[in-house]
Amino acid sequence: MRTANMTRLLMTALLLGLWTGPAAAEETPPAAPPAAEPPTADDPPTAGDLFTKGRDALFQGHYDEAITLLNQAVAADPSKTSYRLHLARAYRYAGNNAEAARHLEEILKTAPDHIEAGQAVAEIFSADKKWKDVVRVLEPLLKYRHDYPTYHMLAQAHYLLGDPDQARKSYEEAIKLNPASAADHYALGNIYLAGNFFALAADSYQTALRLGLDSPVLRYKLGSAYFNLRNYFGLITVQTIKAGKAGEINGSWYLIEPVPGRKDVFHCAPEASAAYQIARALADGIEDRPDIHVLQATIYLNARRYAQAYEMFAKIGPSVAKEDRALFHYYFAEAAFGTGQFDRYLELLREAIKLDPAAYQATLVDAYLQVADQHNQNGELEKYIEFLELAVAESPQAASLHLKLGYAYEEAQQRAKAIAQWRMVLDLEPDHPERMKLLNLLEKYGG
């Protein structure tokens, strides 16, 4: 009975979990994972840590420290172009352009579309005047992005490499992207001027002025563009200028000459004229060179203000450089002709021929004819014949000259000489358009 009771109590205890028995194994809860140990000072920094520290040192101005840290970051993770870009910046700020360029070109090898790296290395090459390298680096970038800095640097490089056509195209694209760049408009104007695109040059220079770029040289070049466009004095107006003086700049006017009989009243040229811009360049202190004075005198010459032109040429003659003296004497001669100084005209022209016969010898025949015609208009038949004879002597194969001289001899009643000249015409040109007329004259005068 006691045994049965003990058995029931044991079963009840087991069911209620109150007994495990002396031999039951203790259940152990699962072990928790060990806690991560905090990093210690002996652990190496990661590439990211090195980059962060190096970047901070860079922008704090500690370039040597930045170079050390960023070199370590690049070595730890060479695939990060941002690490190498900052390293290149550190070298550049530290004055080591060679190392900066090397790292930037490394970036382009793995990332040829990296615009920032390409432009940065191009800036280094530009500073070192390595224009071929500028073109080599930048031209491939145009496949990925068209932006102003790329075109601007390309334009400068092409120009200095002696390729004005490519420079022009690049400057035109640069201006489309940055129309407010006065310097680019000026540079483009120089290319247009050198290429004889005078209207485009004038537009570019005017834009540069409007954007705030101004200098005596710019004014001189704008004046040269206007001159080649035959815009010598522009639209001349009459203005009242108190205490004005001919040849001066007064505000937006160039005072050409006083109006006769009217006090303080002048004929004036506007800013959009060669005369104004050349005078402005001189007034603003351009280097005192003979060529700008020659251009100013030539403006008056081409505008047929011969007396003023002659005075200007006479003043600047002694200062003209040797290599420019032939052209100078040719222009000076034209001014003398315009003032009616025919002997002086031929004297100056012969001086130009002596200095440069290849360029000016052929002008002598026309010069004799011009002087002859002037004497003819003045009723000076003997002088007319004299200069026609000089023209014939200079160009004896010209039938037209013999014909003209023959008629002059006829007018002077020198028929034998006239007949000789007409025969020469027919000898030189048997089918001359005036053949029948000349045959009739020969018959008339018994020739």
VMD Tcl script that draws the C-alpha trace (Angstrom):
set ca {
  {0.00 0.00 0.00}
  {2.80 2.38 0.93}
  {4.63 1.45 -2.22}
  {1.59 2.20 -4.34}
  {1.17 5.62 -2.70}
  {4.78 6.51 -3.33}
  {4.43 5.55 -6.97}
  {1.38 7.84 -7.42}
  {3.18 10.76 -5.72}
  {6.20 10.30 -7.99}
  {4.06 10.25 -11.14}
  {2.20 13.36 -9.99}
  {5.50 15.18 -9.35}
  {6.82 14.21 -12.74}
  {3.64 15.44 -14.46}
  {3.80 18.74 -12.59}
  {7.57 19.21 -13.38}
  {8.42 19.24 -9.67}
  {10.96 16.46 -9.85}
  {13.87 15.88 -12.11}
  {15.38 13.03 -10.31}
  {18.83 12.79 -8.97}
  {20.32 11.52 -12.23}
  {18.64 14.11 -14.64}
  {21.11 16.26 -16.67}
  {20.87 20.04 -16.21}
  {19.76 21.90 -19.37}
  {22.23 24.71 -20.42}
  {20.84 27.76 -22.32}
  {22.52 28.46 -25.73}
  {25.64 30.62 -25.46}
  {25.42 34.25 -26.68}
  {27.88 35.24 -29.48}
  {31.00 36.94 -28.18}
  {30.84 40.76 -28.29}
  {32.97 42.46 -30.98}
  {36.05 44.03 -29.59}
  {36.43 47.77 -30.13}
  {39.22 48.78 -32.56}
  {42.50 49.59 -31.01}
  {45.21 52.02 -31.98}
  {47.16 49.15 -33.50}
  {44.51 48.38 -36.20}
  {45.41 49.75 -39.72}
  {43.02 52.49 -41.03}
  {40.80 51.69 -43.97}
  {41.15 53.31 -47.39}
  {38.07 55.39 -46.63}
  {39.57 56.61 -43.36}
  {42.78 57.60 -45.11}
  {40.87 59.43 -47.83}
  {38.75 61.36 -45.32}
  {41.78 62.46 -43.34}
  {43.71 63.30 -46.48}
  {40.85 65.30 -47.93}
  {40.49 67.29 -44.72}
  {44.24 67.98 -44.66}
  {44.06 69.14 -48.28}
  {41.36 71.70 -47.65}
  {43.07 72.81 -44.45}
  {46.12 73.68 -46.51}
  {48.35 70.89 -45.14}
  {49.46 69.69 -48.55}
  {52.37 67.45 -47.57}
  {50.21 65.63 -45.03}
  {47.41 65.35 -47.59}
  {49.80 63.87 -50.16}
  {50.98 61.24 -47.70}
  {47.48 60.21 -46.63}
  {45.95 60.27 -50.09}
  {48.82 58.25 -51.55}
  {48.07 55.62 -48.90}
  {44.36 55.74 -49.77}
  {45.13 55.25 -53.48}
  {47.44 52.35 -52.68}
  {44.76 50.75 -50.51}
  {42.05 51.12 -53.18}
  {43.36 52.07 -56.64}
  {39.88 51.75 -58.18}
  {38.61 54.94 -56.52}
  {39.07 57.79 -59.00}
  {37.99 60.30 -56.35}
  {41.00 59.32 -54.20}
  {43.41 59.90 -57.10}
  {41.69 63.15 -58.10}
  {42.17 64.61 -54.63}
  {45.76 63.39 -54.62}
  {46.36 65.21 -57.90}
  {44.85 68.35 -56.39}
  {47.17 68.07 -53.40}
  {50.20 67.77 -55.67}
  {49.02 70.71 -57.74}
  {48.46 72.94 -54.70}
  {51.91 71.91 -53.47}
  {53.41 73.08 -56.77}
  {54.22 69.64 -58.16}
  {52.42 69.82 -61.48}
  {54.26 66.86 -62.96}
  {52.92 64.45 -60.32}
  {49.48 66.04 -60.49}
  {49.39 65.52 -64.26}
  {50.56 61.93 -63.92}
  {47.73 61.02 -61.57}
  {45.14 62.86 -63.65}
  {46.22 60.97 -66.76}
  {45.98 57.72 -64.77}
  {42.34 58.59 -64.09}
  {41.71 59.13 -67.80}
  {43.17 55.73 -68.64}
  {40.50 53.98 -66.59}
  {37.75 56.61 -66.97}
  {38.15 58.37 -70.34}
  {34.91 60.28 -69.77}
  {36.19 61.91 -66.57}
  {35.66 65.55 -67.57}
  {37.03 67.04 -64.37}
  {40.31 65.13 -64.59}
  {40.71 65.99 -68.27}
  {40.12 69.69 -67.75}
  {42.42 69.77 -64.73}
  {45.34 68.19 -66.58}
  {44.66 70.45 -69.58}
  {44.96 73.47 -67.27}
  {48.37 72.18 -66.16}
  {49.49 71.67 -69.76}
  {48.22 75.13 -70.68}
  {50.22 76.71 -67.88}
  {53.29 74.82 -69.11}
  {52.53 75.85 -72.74}
  {52.25 72.22 -73.84}
  {49.62 73.00 -76.44}
  {49.76 69.66 -78.24}
  {49.07 67.87 -74.96}
  {46.12 70.19 -74.32}
  {44.58 69.15 -77.64}
  {45.43 65.48 -77.07}
  {43.65 65.43 -73.72}
  {40.64 67.62 -74.46}
  {39.48 66.60 -77.93}
  {38.38 63.08 -76.81}
  {36.29 64.67 -74.03}
  {34.01 66.33 -76.61}
  {32.41 62.91 -77.14}
  {31.10 63.07 -73.60}
  {30.34 66.72 -72.91}
  {30.37 70.05 -74.71}
  {31.16 72.73 -72.17}
  {32.85 76.09 -72.07}
  {36.18 75.34 -70.34}
  {36.96 72.57 -72.83}
  {36.29 74.72 -75.90}
  {38.05 77.72 -74.39}
  {41.27 75.84 -73.71}
  {41.11 74.05 -77.07}
  {40.70 77.36 -78.88}
  {43.74 78.85 -77.20}
  {45.83 75.74 -77.89}
  {44.86 75.55 -81.57}
  {45.61 79.25 -82.03}
  {49.06 78.99 -80.47}
  {49.77 75.86 -82.52}
  {49.19 77.93 -85.66}
  {45.82 76.44 -86.59}
  {43.52 79.49 -86.82}
  {40.69 77.57 -88.49}
  {40.32 75.11 -85.61}
  {40.85 77.93 -83.13}
  {38.04 79.91 -84.75}
  {35.65 76.94 -84.57}
  {36.48 76.35 -80.91}
  {36.10 80.01 -79.96}
  {32.76 80.15 -81.77}
  {31.55 77.15 -79.75}
  {32.94 78.60 -76.52}
  {31.06 81.85 -77.11}
  {27.81 79.98 -77.72}
  {28.21 78.44 -74.26}
  {29.49 81.61 -72.59}
  {28.49 84.70 -74.59}
  {29.59 87.00 -71.76}
  {33.31 86.27 -72.19}
  {34.79 89.52 -73.48}
  {38.23 87.93 -73.81}
  {36.92 85.22 -76.13}
  {35.17 87.77 -78.34}
  {38.44 89.70 -78.55}
  {40.47 86.59 -79.40}
  {37.93 85.61 -82.05}
  {38.10 89.13 -83.47}
  {41.87 88.74 -83.84}
  {41.39 85.53 -85.82}
  {38.78 87.13 -88.06}
  {41.01 90.16 -88.64}
  {44.00 87.99 -89.59}
  {41.77 86.03 -91.97}
  {40.46 89.21 -93.64}
  {36.93 88.66 -92.32}
  {36.70 92.33 -91.48}
  {32.96 92.63 -90.78}
  {33.08 89.68 -88.38}
  {36.18 91.11 -86.73}
  {34.47 94.46 -86.20}
  {31.43 92.74 -84.65}
  {33.63 90.73 -82.28}
  {35.62 93.77 -81.16}
  {32.44 95.80 -80.65}
  {31.01 93.01 -78.49}
  {34.21 92.86 -76.41}
  {33.95 96.62 -75.83}
  {30.30 96.33 -74.86}
  {31.21 93.61 -72.34}
  {33.75 95.88 -70.67}
  {37.05 94.94 -72.29}
  {38.83 98.05 -73.50}
  {42.41 98.82 -74.45}
  {44.27 101.00 -76.96}
  {45.29 97.88 -78.90}
  {41.67 96.73 -79.17}
  {40.72 100.18 -80.46}
  {43.56 100.04 -82.98}
  {42.42 96.65 -84.27}
  {38.80 97.77 -84.48}
  {39.96 100.82 -86.42}
  {41.89 98.52 -88.78}
  {38.77 96.43 -89.37}
  {36.72 99.55 -90.15}
  {39.48 100.80 -92.46}
  {39.40 97.59 -94.49}
  {35.63 97.90 -94.69}
  {36.19 101.37 -96.20}
  {34.43 102.87 -93.22}
  {36.87 105.74 -92.94}
  {34.80 108.45 -91.23}
  {31.42 106.74 -90.90}
  {28.31 108.89 -91.03}
  {29.77 112.38 -90.68}
  {27.63 114.86 -88.77}
  {27.96 118.49 -87.74}
  {28.31 119.01 -83.98}
  {28.84 122.03 -81.76}
  {31.82 121.34 -79.50}
  {32.87 124.13 -77.16}
  {36.64 124.69 -77.16}
  {37.07 121.77 -79.51}
  {40.08 121.15 -81.72}
  {40.38 119.24 -84.99}
  {41.96 115.82 -84.56}
  {40.74 115.32 -80.99}
  {38.29 112.90 -79.37}
  {35.36 114.55 -77.61}
  {33.10 112.00 -75.97}
  {31.61 109.85 -78.72}
  {32.87 112.09 -81.54}
  {36.10 112.53 -83.45}
  {36.53 116.12 -84.60}
  {37.63 115.97 -88.23}
  {37.76 119.64 -89.12}
  {36.00 122.90 -88.23}
  {33.07 124.04 -90.31}
  {34.21 127.22 -92.09}
  {32.69 130.41 -90.70}
  {31.01 128.75 -87.70}
  {32.57 129.01 -84.27}
  {32.89 125.79 -82.25}
  {31.19 123.77 -85.00}
  {32.93 120.71 -86.46}
  {32.49 117.93 -88.94}
  {32.55 114.85 -86.70}
  {33.04 111.11 -87.16}
  {31.13 108.68 -84.88}
  {32.55 105.81 -82.83}
  {31.67 103.38 -85.61}
  {34.46 104.62 -87.86}
  {38.14 103.99 -88.46}
  {39.04 107.62 -87.79}
  {37.44 107.61 -84.33}
  {38.94 104.30 -83.19}
  {42.48 105.12 -84.35}
  {42.33 108.55 -82.72}
  {40.95 106.93 -79.55}
  {43.82 104.41 -79.48}
  {46.29 107.28 -79.72}
  {44.47 109.29 -77.07}
  {44.41 106.29 -74.72}
  {48.17 105.94 -74.90}
  {48.92 103.22 -77.42}
  {52.62 102.68 -77.99}
  {53.79 105.49 -80.24}
  {54.52 103.44 -83.35}
  {54.78 104.82 -86.90}
  {52.38 102.20 -88.28}
  {49.37 103.61 -86.45}
  {50.21 107.11 -87.66}
  {50.56 105.77 -91.21}
  {47.13 104.16 -90.87}
  {45.63 107.42 -89.64}
  {47.12 109.32 -92.58}
  {45.90 106.62 -94.98}
  {42.37 107.02 -93.63}
  {42.47 110.66 -94.70}
  {44.05 109.67 -98.02}
  {41.32 107.16 -98.86}
  {38.66 109.62 -97.79}
  {40.19 112.06 -100.34}
  {41.22 114.58 -97.73}
  {44.54 114.89 -99.50}
  {45.93 118.04 -97.91}
  {45.52 116.66 -94.37}
  {46.89 113.29 -95.44}
  {49.94 114.91 -97.05}
  {50.71 116.86 -93.89}
  {50.44 113.71 -91.78}
  {52.71 111.69 -94.07}
  {55.28 114.49 -94.13}
  {55.46 114.53 -90.31}
  {55.91 110.81 -89.79}
  {58.28 110.10 -92.70}
  {61.57 110.11 -90.75}
  {60.28 107.62 -88.14}
  {59.01 104.94 -90.53}
  {60.83 101.62 -90.22}
  {63.02 100.52 -93.11}
  {60.85 97.54 -93.98}
  {57.78 99.78 -94.27}
  {59.32 102.65 -96.19}
  {58.39 101.43 -99.68}
  {54.68 101.25 -98.86}
  {54.91 104.52 -96.97}
  {56.38 106.32 -99.99}
  {53.70 104.86 -102.23}
  {50.93 106.25 -99.99}
  {52.78 109.52 -99.56}
  {53.00 109.81 -103.35}
  {49.24 109.31 -103.66}
  {48.67 112.16 -101.21}
  {51.00 114.39 -103.22}
  {49.08 113.60 -106.40}
  {45.81 114.46 -104.69}
  {47.16 117.91 -103.80}
  {48.27 118.53 -107.38}
  {52.00 118.18 -106.68}
  {52.69 116.02 -109.73}
  {56.48 116.27 -109.71}
  {56.52 115.42 -106.00}
  {54.17 112.55 -106.73}
  {56.55 111.00 -109.25}
  {59.54 111.67 -107.01}
  {57.96 109.78 -104.08}
  {56.75 106.98 -106.34}
  {60.23 106.49 -107.79}
  {61.53 106.23 -104.23}
  {59.01 103.46 -103.53}
  {60.09 101.69 -106.74}
  {63.73 101.94 -105.75}
  {62.97 100.40 -102.36}
  {60.77 97.61 -103.73}
  {60.87 97.37 -107.54}
  {58.98 94.07 -107.65}
  {55.97 95.63 -105.97}
  {55.89 99.10 -107.49}
  {57.70 99.19 -110.86}
  {54.49 98.30 -112.66}
  {52.76 101.35 -111.21}
  {55.01 103.81 -113.02}
  {53.22 103.61 -116.39}
  {49.87 104.35 -114.77}
  {51.49 107.18 -112.84}
  {52.73 108.79 -116.07}
  {49.27 108.41 -117.59}
  {47.58 109.96 -114.56}
  {49.89 112.96 -114.65}
  {49.48 113.23 -118.43}
  {45.69 113.23 -118.09}
  {45.83 115.93 -115.44}
  {47.90 118.15 -117.72}
  {45.52 117.42 -120.57}
  {42.55 118.49 -118.45}
  {44.42 121.68 -117.63}
  {44.92 122.34 -121.36}
  {48.68 121.81 -121.14}
  {49.23 119.90 -124.37}
  {53.04 119.94 -124.26}
  {53.06 118.48 -120.74}
  {50.44 115.97 -121.80}
  {52.70 114.76 -124.65}
  {55.76 114.77 -122.38}
  {54.26 112.31 -119.92}
  {52.71 110.15 -122.63}
  {56.19 109.80 -124.11}
  {57.49 108.71 -120.71}
  {54.71 106.13 -120.48}
  {55.53 104.78 -123.96}
  {59.23 104.60 -123.09}
  {58.35 102.60 -119.97}
  {56.03 100.21 -121.82}
  {56.90 100.22 -125.54}
  {54.86 97.09 -126.35}
  {51.54 98.67 -125.34}
  {49.59 99.52 -128.51}
  {47.10 101.58 -126.50}
  {49.87 103.97 -125.42}
  {51.13 104.45 -128.99}
  {47.56 105.13 -130.09}
  {47.04 107.76 -127.41}
  {50.37 109.42 -128.16}
  {49.56 109.45 -131.88}
  {46.35 111.36 -131.29}
  {48.21 113.80 -129.01}
  {50.78 114.44 -131.77}
  {47.95 114.95 -134.24}
  {46.38 117.54 -131.93}
  {49.75 119.29 -131.71}
  {50.03 119.32 -135.50}
  {53.04 116.97 -135.36}
  {51.73 114.73 -138.12}
  {54.90 112.85 -138.92}
  {55.21 111.74 -135.32}
  {51.51 110.86 -135.27}
  {51.86 108.68 -138.38}
  {54.81 106.85 -136.80}
  {52.80 106.07 -133.66}
  {49.80 104.81 -135.62}
  {52.00 102.54 -137.71}
  {53.42 101.10 -134.50}
  {49.87 100.40 -133.32}
  {49.14 98.38 -136.45}
  {52.50 96.61 -136.26}
  {51.79 95.56 -132.66}
  {48.12 94.69 -133.28}
  {47.30 94.15 -136.97}
  {43.67 93.52 -136.07}
  {43.37 96.49 -133.74}
  {39.72 97.60 -133.22}
  {40.56 101.01 -134.73}
  {42.41 99.53 -137.72}
  {40.20 101.07 -140.41}
  {40.21 104.46 -138.72}
  {44.00 104.41 -138.53}
  {44.34 103.35 -142.18}
  {42.16 106.27 -143.16}
  {44.26 108.65 -141.07}
  {47.45 107.33 -142.65}
  {45.96 107.89 -146.08}
  {44.72 111.34 -145.09}
  {48.14 112.48 -143.94}
  {50.05 110.70 -146.64}
  {51.44 108.02 -144.41}
}
mol new
graphics top color blue
foreach p $ca { graphics top sphere $p radius 0.5 }
foreach p [lrange $ca 0 end-1] q [lrange $ca 1 end] { graphics top cylinder $p $q radius 0.2 }
display resetview
